[in-house]
Structures are given as structure tokens and as C-alpha cells.
């Protein structure tokens, strides 16, 4: 279930899923109210227990979900920023994901490949220009062997 949530579900589906799960966790309080009505002598203990359980579940769900949603997005953005300033050596993670992060990571891999190609072309052009400058300089000094 967590793998599906992290690697497969599109972001909108992740939030719909969270909405359902958090609503269910919050609705435990209604079960506590119902039990408190049945057992009025322990109503306070039942109410507090269900409220604590509900709060703990919501906290745990959101802690896990925020890690599973935010970590891949933030890491991908950091990698994009590095590529934007020319860093092409670091690996690109999350290309195995089927969600939006995976799509961004795959596109990022293509951007990196294109950037490397442009860099290689620029290097080849620079070598040609340097060679031409050397030859022209030699010709300017009457060296006809260049």
C-alpha cells in the first residue's frame, strides 16, 4: 500500500486517499461518543481514549504521507536546480516511479542528456576554433607550414 501511494498514485489521487483515511481516523471520535452513551460511567475515559487514538492516527498518517509525498518532490527539485547550473554528473533518482515525480525525473534525465550533448558540441567547436586560431597566428608570423 505504501509503495503504491509513494511510487504509483498521481498526486491528486494521493490527496483523495489521504482525505478518506484522515476522515476515517477522525470519525473514530463518533465511535467514542456512541460508546460513551452506552457506558456513561466511563464516558470521560472513553472520550479521551478515542480522541487520543484519533489524534495519534492522524499524526502518524500525516507524518508518513508527508515524507512519501514531499521527499521525492523536494529531491527532484533540488536535482533540477543543480542541472540548471550545469551539474550533469549526479544520478537522477525516482525514474522508476509511475507518478508525477517519475515523469519529472524521466524528463530531467532527457534534459541532462541534451545538456551533455550541447556541452560536447561546444567542446568540439572550441577545439576547431582554437586550432584555426593557432593556424592563423602561425600564418600571421609567415609560417606557411600551418
FENKAWO-V258594 format. One record per backbone hydrogen bond with DSSP energy under -0.5 kcal/mol. CO is the residue of the C=O (numbers start at 0). NH is the residue of the N-H. E is the energy in kcal/mol with one decimal. If there is no record, write none. Layout:
CO:NH:E
CO:NH:E
//
This chain:
0:4:-2.4
1:5:-2.7
2:6:-3.1
2:7:-0.6
3:7:-1.8
3:8:-2.6
6:97:-3.3
6:98:-1.0
9:13:-2.2
10:14:-2.0
11:15:-2.1
12:16:-2.6
13:17:-2.4
14:18:-2.3
15:19:-2.0
16:20:-2.6
17:21:-3.1
18:22:-2.0
19:23:-2.4
20:24:-2.5
21:25:-2.5
22:26:-2.0
24:27:-0.9
25:28:-1.5
26:29:-1.1
26:30:-1.1
27:31:-2.0
28:32:-2.1
29:33:-2.4
30:34:-2.6
31:35:-2.4
32:36:-1.9
33:37:-1.5
34:38:-2.7
38:41:-1.7
39:42:-1.2
41:45:-2.7
42:46:-3.0
43:47:-2.7
44:48:-2.4
45:49:-2.6
46:50:-2.3
47:51:-2.6
48:52:-2.6
49:53:-2.7
50:54:-2.6
51:55:-2.5
52:56:-2.6
53:57:-2.6
54:58:-2.6
55:59:-2.6
56:60:-3.0
57:61:-2.5
58:62:-2.3
59:63:-2.4
60:64:-2.9
61:65:-2.6
62:66:-1.5
63:67:-2.5
64:68:-2.2
65:69:-2.7
65:70:-0.5
66:70:-1.5
68:72:-1.1
69:73:-3.3
70:74:-2.6
71:75:-2.0
72:76:-2.5
73:77:-2.5
74:78:-2.0
75:79:-2.3
76:80:-2.5
77:81:-2.0
78:82:-2.4
79:83:-2.3
80:84:-1.0
81:84:-0.6
81:86:-2.4
82:85:-1.9
85:87:-1.0
90:92:-0.6
93:96:-1.5
98:102:-2.0
99:103:-2.6
100:104:-2.8
101:105:-2.4
102:106:-2.1
103:107:-2.7
104:108:-2.1
105:109:-1.6
106:110:-2.5
107:111:-2.5
108:112:-2.3
109:113:-2.6
110:114:-2.6
111:115:-2.4
112:116:-2.1
113:117:-2.5
114:118:-2.3
115:119:-2.5
116:120:-2.5
117:121:-2.5
118:122:-2.2
119:123:-2.1
120:124:-2.5
121:125:-2.2
122:126:-2.2
123:127:-2.0
124:128:-2.6
125:129:-2.8
126:130:-2.3
127:131:-2.5
128:132:-2.7
129:133:-2.3
130:134:-2.2
131:135:-2.9
132:136:-2.5
133:137:-2.4
134:138:-2.5
135:139:-2.3
136:140:-1.1
137:140:-0.5
137:142:-2.9
138:141:-1.7
141:143:-1.0
142:145:-0.9
//
